[in-house]
Amino acid sequence: MPDRRPNVLARRLGQRHRAPKKTHVPDDIQFLTKPQIALVLIDEAIADGITVKAWTFDELYGRDGKFLDGLDERKQPFVGEVPPNFYAWTGKPKVLRKPSKNLKGRRKKYPRLPARDAKACQVQNLAKYSPGLASQAPQRYRTRDSHKGPEIWEVRWHVVYRKTHDGRLVSSQCTLIVAKNIRTGEVKYFIGNRVPGRDGWTVRELLRIAFGRWKVEACFREAKEELGWDHFECRGWACVHRHMIVTIVSQLFCARVRHRLCRGEVVTDAERLTLEQVRRAADVVIRCIGLPKRLRNEQYEAESRRISYHQRRNAAASRCHRKKRIADYHDLGIDPDQIKRVEPKSP
């Protein structure tokens, strides 16, 4: 017979054999996909009286037609990235609501699309072969200024229609934006439910929203790399949420301290603080609690010198990167200062 006595080491340590504790998810929590969760959060934001110019998102949400339908149902403007195999029509297809006289005897589902329009075209093929896009002269826009220099994209756009998952079958007019990076050749596709020239919308405004997602991604990167947002070394439903809340509050604290102490936002000078530097300084303050005043001041002075050194180093590196990138643009015959800006020029 198998030995059913507890492990000797466990008995010596006063421990008992028990199954690992499983993460308990409340019974009222239902499984939702990320796009479904996003719609729930948008509903909560609307209920709280929060209004936005437009929502933006990446390909994961852009490929979900029901998510786009949900935004349309809520009358929320959006400009989001879609994958190259996203389907759309350049002309609005006709929706058949009832059978014609010669098809009365056949059983077909209505409303439906005609056979010639049943399948739309991929946006990557529309960009290559559609007369409205292929023959269009691209316009150059300066989408952002990073610490490595300006980013310039060639942009084309066209009015399209996308397939819906409700009774409409075809959406209202949308804007398809095809953007190509001048330096790298990367191509991005964006879809928006607003059309330039209507209700005060312009191509520049749509691009500002489409390319404005990098700020959110930078926020997630800082939270994961500097504040341990991805270190979910805990168990239990409440523990995971506590970890997330503490991380977000810590990021808010560091951001506010940085905003108060940062004397400049220009990346090419030595006055710009980073969230990493604020976090390290906060760590020093916490670590020095309880130390004698002399040792505490020594630690503060050492950290201050370290921050000043990295500020000068970051500024020098940014100047070199920007100089090289601008030289690359000049070699292509492009003057970045003559390109239309998407973001308003900072003072």
Summary of the structure (lengths in Angstrom):
residues: 347
radius of gyration: 27.6
end to end distance: 82.0
largest distance: 96.4
contacts: 888
relative contact order: 0.10
helix: 44%
strand: 15%
